[in-house]
Amino acid sequence: MKGRAFGHGRTYQAGGDLTVHEAAVFAPVGQVAAPPGTVNLPGPVGLFVGRADELAAVEAALETGGEVVVAAVHGLGGVGKSMLAAYYARARAGTCNPVWWITADSPTAVQAGLAALTGVLEPELATALPLEALADRAAGWLAAHEGWLLVLDDVADPADVAPLLGRTLTGRVLVTSRLGQGWHHLGARVLRLDVLEEVEAVDLLTRIAACGGQPTDMDGALELVGELGCLPLAVDQAGAYLGQTRLSPRAYLGLLRRQPAVMYDRTARGSDAERTIARLWRLTLDRLAGTPLAGHVLRILAWYGAEPIPRTLLDGLDAEPSEVQHALGELAAYNMITLDREHITVHRLVQAVARTPDPDDPHRRPADIDTARSQAADLLNDALPATHSDPADWPAWRTLLPHITALAEHTSPGADTTATARLLNQAGLFLNNQGAISRAIDYFERACVTYERVLGGDHPDTLMSRNNLASAYESAGDVGRAIPLYEATLADCERVLGGEHPDTLTSRNNLAYAYKSAGDLGRAIPLYERALADSERILGPDHPRTKAVRDHLAALE
């Protein structure tokens, strides 16, 4: 074989008694042509819907001239990064040569993928050189040729591919990664891939469910993709299951809500059992093992709503502020959350999986899930506005209310604590003030049950919650339920707290007001008179409560 010396003239033992001297034997890589149609891509792309804008963005990023052009597509695990890359690469197979795909989740995998490229370009070297030399020769070939496309899929860390991309290359490199940070050091154009549009998600679900060739009842499809957050892998997982079991989306949704731990980790026959939502995100959190606070923060955020979460909500977390911010940054880097200067947003399916206990998942141990739920309630309590009636506090209430609601919806009432009850009671006061009386009653009723279960019927907080519930009944015009509850609460207050306790005075005034609302002035006036006399004696004639009682009595005279 004729050739010219190159490299550093290393000698390799190639196997048996054969010793090969690289510098003296092999042709320069610049003289090695790629066989026509050298394409190494994963199997069929599968059903591919939408993504026209995203494909155009990849096209625009990679179609500039000059030295190597790198586009890094990042996003949440399961969002479809690899499928997008495969679809794009398959479309370029007629214009680029070679089109080479490497699963690049470790430096070893990158090396093996490059070595395999040399094995195709120069088959005679596949058994003549060790892996390291084959990989180095492939990198040299990429530096010496144009017109190729290299896909580096599922890169865990930009540092793993930096040595390759740091060489003077003249082709196109498309990278996919869950990690969204660090690509600027490599001169990459960074593209974030988001979930499907709702109509696209329904189309994907419907088409996958119908792959078995039999018609499928698609009742509830819109609700199901909404619950799945339009995440492609989750929609694919659900669609395949529907096709296999002939369930409707609504029936699947019922199973998902009753047995989330099972359904998030279950695939249809023929699907890749390792690519479920639960297992995919477990791998992401494994990569964050060096930041253990990240998993804890994610479990707390999982109990809140899908609406933007104020970053200040985590100020009360028992951890150094710098560590909390670092944990948020790491989660955002791996696309498990989205950050801006004031808010945190978490995909609803990430939340659903993160708050679902699984004894076999180190990131979702039941005790850790319970601890996170408790801390989520404590943090919300710490952030509650001072009043529910001051308009200046209303914006803060409206920001927190979706997260209080989410915590309540995802917590079994039997698991409610006094912290949960306080949240519901305070939120009920705000809702009642805002005219959302039905929701207020629901919250007050649940708070009452929890206070009675945890603290007992005579505890002041229990008495207070009963009084608030009676007030909500009255606001709804249901004096038939308000008056008996007011009467029972007043009797308990007098027995437990005494007739002169401020809470007893308030309860007496509330009962008098309810009698008035019912048109029973015969009972309202004497009770107001007693309430006024007690308030003047105990609180003083100028106290705001005393003045309120006096005004109510004057209105009846």
C-alpha positions in Angstrom: 0.0 0.0 0.0 1.3 3.4 -1.0 1.0 6.2 1.6 2.5 9.2 3.1 3.5 9.6 6.8 1.2 11.6 8.9 0.3 12.1 12.6 3.0 11.2 15.2 4.0 7.8 13.8 2.5 5.7 16.6 2.8 1.9 16.6 -0.1 -0.3 17.6 -0.3 -4.1 18.3 -3.3 -5.0 16.2 -3.7 -8.6 17.3 -1.7 -11.9 17.1 1.8 -11.2 15.8 0.8 -8.4 13.5 2.2 -5.0 14.3 1.0 -2.0 12.3 2.9 1.3 12.0 0.3 3.9 11.3 2.5 6.6 9.9 4.3 4.4 7.4 1.3 2.5 6.0 -2.0 4.4 5.7 -3.1 6.8 3.0 -3.7 10.4 4.1 -7.3 10.8 5.2 -7.8 13.6 2.7 -7.4 11.0 -0.1 -10.0 8.6 1.4 -13.4 9.1 -0.3 -16.6 8.2 1.5 -18.5 5.5 -0.3 -21.7 6.9 -1.9 -24.7 6.7 0.3 -22.8 6.3 3.6 -25.7 6.7 6.0 -25.9 5.4 9.5 -29.2 6.4 11.1 -31.5 4.7 13.7 -34.4 2.6 12.5 -37.6 4.1 11.2 -38.4 7.5 12.6 -42.0 6.5 13.3 -45.0 8.8 13.2 -43.8 12.4 13.0 -46.3 15.2 13.3 -45.9 19.0 13.3 -42.5 20.5 13.9 -42.4 22.4 10.7 -41.1 25.6 12.4 -38.5 23.5 14.4 -37.2 21.8 11.3 -36.9 25.1 9.6 -34.9 26.5 12.5 -32.5 23.5 12.4 -32.2 24.0 8.6 -31.4 27.7 9.0 -28.9 27.0 11.8 -27.0 24.4 9.7 -27.1 25.9 6.3 -24.5 28.6 6.7 -21.1 28.4 5.1 -17.6 28.4 6.5 -16.1 26.1 9.0 -18.0 23.5 11.0 -21.5 24.6 11.9 -23.0 23.2 15.1 -26.6 23.3 16.1 -27.5 22.0 19.6 -31.1 21.1 20.1 -32.0 20.8 23.8 -35.2 20.1 25.7 -36.9 18.0 28.3 -36.5 14.3 28.1 -39.2 12.8 25.9 -39.9 16.0 24.0 -38.7 14.5 20.7 -35.2 15.8 20.2 -33.8 12.5 18.8 -36.8 12.1 16.5 -36.5 15.6 15.2 -32.8 15.0 14.5 -33.4 11.7 12.8 -36.1 13.2 10.6 -33.9 16.1 9.6 -30.9 13.8 9.0 -32.9 11.3 6.9 -34.0 14.2 4.7 -30.4 15.3 4.2 -29.2 11.8 3.2 -29.4 12.7 -0.5 -27.3 15.9 -0.2 -24.8 15.1 2.6 -22.3 12.2 2.6 -21.8 10.6 5.0 -24.7 11.1 7.3 -23.5 9.6 10.5 -25.3 9.1 13.8 -23.6 8.6 17.1 -25.3 8.0 20.4 -23.0 10.3 22.3 -24.1 9.8 25.9 -20.5 9.3 27.1 -17.0 9.9 25.9 -16.6 6.2 25.3 -19.7 6.2 23.1 -18.4 9.1 21.1 -15.1 7.3 20.6 -16.9 4.1 19.5 -19.1 6.0 17.1 -16.2 7.7 15.4 -14.3 4.4 15.2 -17.3 2.8 13.5 -17.1 5.6 10.9 -13.5 4.7 10.1 -14.6 1.1 9.8 -17.0 2.1 7.0 -14.7 4.5 5.3 -11.7 2.2 5.5 -12.9 -1.3 6.2 -9.4 -2.8 6.1 -8.5 -0.8 9.2 -11.3 -2.0 11.4 -9.2 -4.9 12.7 -5.8 -3.3 12.2 -6.1 -0.4 14.7 -7.3 -0.1 18.2 -10.4 1.9 19.0 -8.6 5.1 20.0 -6.7 5.2 16.7 -9.8 4.5 14.6 -11.7 7.3 16.4 -8.7 9.7 15.9 -8.6 8.8 12.2 -12.3 9.5 11.8 -11.9 12.9 13.4 -9.1 13.6 11.0 -11.2 12.5 8.1 -14.0 14.9 9.1 -11.4 17.7 9.3 -10.3 17.0 5.8 -13.6 16.7 4.0 -16.7 18.8 3.4 -20.4 17.9 2.8 -21.0 15.6 5.7 -23.6 15.6 8.5 -22.7 14.3 11.9 -25.5 13.8 14.5 -24.4 13.5 18.1 -27.4 12.3 20.0 -28.2 12.6 23.7 -24.9 14.3 24.7 -24.7 14.3 28.5 -22.1 17.1 28.8 -20.6 19.4 26.1 -17.2 18.5 27.4 -17.7 15.0 26.1 -17.7 16.3 22.5 -15.6 19.4 22.9 -12.3 17.6 21.7 -14.0 16.6 18.5 -15.7 19.9 17.8 -12.6 21.8 18.8 -10.8 20.5 15.7 -11.0 22.4 12.4 -14.0 20.7 10.8 -15.9 21.8 7.7 -19.1 19.9 7.8 -22.4 20.1 9.8 -22.9 18.8 13.4 -26.3 18.4 14.9 -26.3 17.8 18.7 -29.2 16.7 20.8 -29.1 17.0 24.6 -31.2 17.4 27.7 -28.7 19.9 28.8 -29.3 23.5 27.7 -26.1 25.1 29.0 -22.5 25.2 27.9 -23.0 25.1 24.2 -21.9 28.6 23.6 -18.3 27.6 24.4 -18.4 25.4 21.3 -19.9 28.1 19.0 -23.1 26.2 18.7 -26.4 27.7 17.6 -28.7 26.7 20.5 -32.4 25.7 19.8 -34.8 24.8 22.5 -37.4 22.2 21.6 -40.8 22.6 23.3 -43.8 20.2 23.5 -46.3 19.7 20.7 -49.2 22.0 20.0 -52.5 20.6 21.3 -53.9 19.7 17.9 -50.6 18.0 16.9 -50.7 16.0 20.1 -54.2 14.8 19.5 -53.3 13.9 15.9 -50.3 11.9 17.1 -52.3 10.1 19.8 -55.1 9.2 17.3 -52.7 7.9 14.6 -50.6 5.8 17.0 -53.8 4.3 18.6 -55.1 3.4 15.2 -51.8 1.6 14.1 -53.4 -1.8 14.9 -55.8 -1.3 12.0 -58.9 -1.3 14.2 -61.0 1.8 14.9 -60.5 3.2 18.4 -62.9 5.2 20.5 -61.0 8.5 21.0 -63.4 10.0 23.5 -61.4 12.2 25.9 -58.4 12.6 23.6 -58.1 16.3 24.2 -58.3 15.9 28.0 -55.7 13.2 27.9 -53.1 15.1 25.9 -53.7 18.0 28.2 -53.0 15.8 31.2 -49.9 14.6 29.5 -48.8 18.2 28.7 -48.6 17.4 25.0 -45.2 15.7 25.6 -44.5 13.5 22.6 -43.0 10.5 24.4 -46.0 10.5 26.9 -48.5 10.8 24.0 -46.7 8.0 22.1 -46.7 5.8 25.3 -50.4 6.4 25.8 -51.3 5.9 22.1 -49.5 2.6 21.9 -51.3 1.4 25.1 -54.7 2.5 23.7 -54.0 0.6 20.5 -53.1 -2.5 22.3 -55.9 -2.5 24.9 -58.6 -0.8 22.8 -59.3 1.6 25.7 -60.6 5.1 25.1 -58.4 8.0 26.1 -60.9 8.8 28.8 -60.6 5.3 30.3 -56.8 5.6 30.1 -57.0 9.0 31.9 -59.0 7.3 34.6 -56.2 4.7 35.1 -53.6 7.4 35.0 -55.3 9.2 37.9 -55.9 6.1 39.9 -52.6 4.4 39.4 -50.1 7.0 38.2 -47.0 5.1 39.3 -48.0 2.1 37.2 -49.1 4.0 34.1 -46.1 6.3 33.9 -43.9 3.3 33.8 -45.9 1.0 31.6 -45.5 0.4 27.8 -47.4 -1.5 25.2 -45.9 -4.7 23.9 -43.3 -4.0 21.3 -42.4 -0.6 22.7 -39.0 0.1 24.4 -39.6 -0.7 28.1 -36.6 1.5 29.0 -38.1 4.6 27.3 -41.0 5.4 29.6 -41.5 8.8 31.1 -40.6 7.7 34.6 -37.4 5.9 33.6 -36.2 8.6 31.2 -36.4 11.3 33.9 -34.9 9.0 36.5 -31.8 9.0 34.3 -31.8 12.8 34.2 -32.0 13.1 37.9 -29.2 10.5 38.1 -27.0 13.0 36.3 -27.9 15.6 38.9 -26.7 13.3 41.8 -23.9 15.8 42.5 -26.6 18.3 43.4 -28.9 16.4 45.8 -30.9 19.5 46.6 -32.1 19.6 43.0 -34.2 16.5 43.4 -35.6 17.8 46.7 -36.5 21.1 45.1 -38.2 19.4 42.2 -40.3 17.3 44.5 -41.5 20.4 46.3 -42.3 22.2 43.0 -44.2 19.1 41.9 -47.0 19.9 44.4 -47.6 23.4 42.9 -49.6 24.3 39.8 -48.3 24.4 36.2 -48.7 28.2 36.4 -45.5 30.3 37.0 -44.3 29.8 40.6 -42.7 32.8 42.3 -39.0 32.2 42.9 -39.4 33.9 46.3 -41.6 31.0 47.4 -38.4 29.0 48.0 -36.9 31.7 50.2 -38.1 29.9 53.3 -36.4 26.7 52.3 -34.0 25.4 55.0 -30.9 25.7 52.8 -28.4 28.3 51.8 -29.8 30.7 49.2 -26.8 30.1 47.0 -27.4 26.3 47.1 -31.1 26.8 46.2 -30.3 29.0 43.2 -27.6 26.5 42.1 -30.1 23.6 42.3 -32.6 25.6 40.2 -29.9 26.4 37.7 -29.0 22.7 37.4 -32.7 21.7 36.9 -33.1 24.4 34.3 -29.9 23.3 32.5 -31.4 19.8 32.1 -34.8 21.3 31.0 -36.6 19.9 34.1 -37.8 23.4 34.8 -37.9 26.7 33.0 -36.6 29.9 34.8 -36.9 33.6 34.3 -35.9 36.3 36.7 -39.0 36.1 38.8 -40.7 32.7 38.2 -40.2 29.0 37.9 -42.3 26.9 35.5 -42.5 23.1 35.6 -44.1 20.9 33.0 -47.3 19.4 34.4 -46.1 15.8 33.6 -42.8 16.4 35.3 -44.7 17.4 38.3 -47.1 14.5 38.1 -44.2 12.0 38.0 -42.1 13.7 40.6 -44.9 13.6 43.2 -45.9 10.0 42.5 -44.2 7.7 45.0 -42.2 4.7 43.7 -40.2 2.7 46.3 -37.9 1.4 43.4 -37.0 4.9 42.3 -34.4 6.6 44.5 -35.7 10.0 43.4 -39.3 9.2 44.4 -39.2 7.4 47.7 -42.5 7.7 49.5 -41.0 9.3 52.6 -39.3 11.9 50.4 -42.5 12.6 48.6 -44.3 13.1 51.9 -41.6 15.4 53.2 -41.8 17.5 50.0 -45.5 17.8 50.2 -45.3 19.0 53.8 -42.6 21.6 52.9 -44.6 22.8 49.9 -47.5 23.6 52.3 -45.1 25.3 54.8 -43.6 27.5 52.1 -47.0 28.6 50.9 -48.1 29.4 54.4 -44.9 31.5 54.9 -45.8 33.5 51.7 -49.4 34.2 52.4 -50.3 38.0 52.3 -51.1 39.7 55.6 -54.8 40.2 54.8 -57.4 38.9 52.5 -59.4 42.1 52.3 -56.8 44.7 51.4 -56.7 45.3 47.6 -53.0 45.8 47.8 -52.7 42.1 48.8 -54.9 40.8 46.0 -52.2 40.4 43.3 -50.2 38.2 45.7 -53.2 36.1 46.5 -54.0 35.6 42.8 -50.4 34.5 42.2 -50.5 32.0 45.0 -54.0 30.7 44.7 -53.3 28.3 41.7 -50.6 26.7 43.8 -52.7 26.3 46.9 -55.4 24.8 44.7 -53.0 22.4 43.1 -51.6 21.3 46.4 -55.1 20.6 47.7 -56.1 18.7 44.6 -53.1 16.5 44.6 -53.3 15.8 48.4 -55.6 13.2 49.8 -57.8 14.9 52.4 -56.8 12.2 54.8 -53.2 13.3 54.5 -54.0 17.0 55.2 -52.1 18.6 58.1 -52.8 21.7 60.1 -50.5 23.5 57.6 -52.8 22.4 54.8 -55.9 23.3 56.8 -54.5 26.8 57.4 -53.8 27.3 53.7 -57.4 26.2 52.8 -58.9 28.4 55.6 -57.0 31.5 54.5 -57.6 30.9 50.8 -61.3 30.4 51.7 -61.4 33.9 53.3 -59.9 35.4 50.2 -62.3 33.5 47.9 -65.3 34.5 50.0 -64.2 38.1 49.9 -63.9 37.8 46.1 -67.4 36.3 45.7 -66.2 32.8 44.8 -68.4 31.5 47.6 -68.8 27.9 46.4 -65.0 27.3 46.3 -64.7 29.1 49.6 -67.2 26.7 51.2 -65.3 23.7 49.8 -62.1 24.9 51.3 -63.7 25.8 54.7 -65.4 22.4 54.9 -62.2 20.5 54.2 -60.2 22.7 56.7 -62.8 22.1 59.4 -62.6 18.4 59.0 -58.8 18.5 59.2 -58.7 20.7 62.3 -61.2 18.5 64.1 -59.3 15.3 63.1 -55.9 16.7 64.0 -56.5 19.2 66.8 -59.9 18.1 68.2 -63.3 19.9 68.3 -62.4 22.3 71.1 -59.2 23.7 69.7 -59.4 27.5 69.0 -58.4 26.9 65.4 -61.2 24.4 64.9 -63.7 26.9 66.4 -62.4 29.6 64.1 -62.7 27.4 61.0 -66.3 26.5 62.0 -67.1 30.2 62.3 -65.6 30.9 58.9 -67.6 28.1 57.3 -70.8 29.4 58.8 -70.0 32.8 57.4 -69.6 31.3 53.9 -72.9 29.5 54.2 -74.4 32.9 55.1 -72.8 34.6 52.2 -74.3 31.9 49.9 -77.7 32.8 51.4 -78.0 29.4 53.1 -78.9 30.6 56.6 -80.5 27.2 57.2 -77.0 25.8 57.6 -75.3 29.0 58.8 -77.4 29.6 61.9 -77.2 26.1 63.5 -73.4 26.1 62.9 -73.1 29.6 64.4 -75.1 28.6 67.4 -73.1 25.5 68.0 -69.8 27.4 67.6 -70.9 30.2 70.0 -71.8 27.6 72.6 -68.4 25.9 72.2 -66.6 29.2 72.4 -68.4 30.2 75.6 -67.6 26.8 77.1 -64.0 26.5 76.0 -62.8 30.1 75.8 -65.2 31.9 78.1 -67.9 34.4 77.5 -65.5 37.4 77.4 -62.9 36.0 75.0 -62.5 38.2 71.8 -63.3 35.1 69.6 -66.5 34.6 71.6 -67.5 38.2 71.1 -66.9 37.8 67.4 -69.0 34.6 67.3 -71.8 36.2 69.1 -71.8 39.2 66.7 -71.8 36.8 63.7 -74.8 34.9 65.1 -76.7 38.1 65.6 -76.0 39.2 62.0 -77.2 35.8 60.8 -80.5 36.2 62.7 -80.9 39.6 61.1 -80.2 38.1 57.7 -82.9 35.6 58.3 -85.4 38.3 59.4 -85.5 37.1 62.9 -85.1 40.5 64.7 -86.6 39.1 67.9 -83.4 37.1 68.4 -81.1 39.5 66.5 -81.6 42.6 68.6 -81.2 41.1 72.1 -78.0 39.3 71.0 -76.6 42.5 69.4 -77.4 44.4 72.7 -75.5 41.8 74.7 -72.6 41.8 72.2 -72.4 45.6 72.3 -72.4 45.7 76.1 -69.7 43.0 76.3 -67.6 44.7 73.6 -67.7 48.1 75.3 -66.7 46.6 78.6 -64.0 44.3 77.3 -62.6 46.0 74.2 -63.6 49.6 74.9 -66.2 51.9 73.3 -63.8 53.0 70.5 -62.5 49.6 69.4 -63.3 48.8 65.7 -65.3 45.7 66.7 -67.3 47.6 69.2 -68.1 50.3 66.6 -69.2 47.6 64.1 -71.6 46.0 66.6 -73.0 49.4 67.4 -73.5 50.2 63.7 -75.3 46.9 63.2 -77.6 47.5 66.2 -78.3 51.1 65.1 -79.4 49.8 61.7 -82.1 47.7 63.3 -83.6 50.5 65.5 
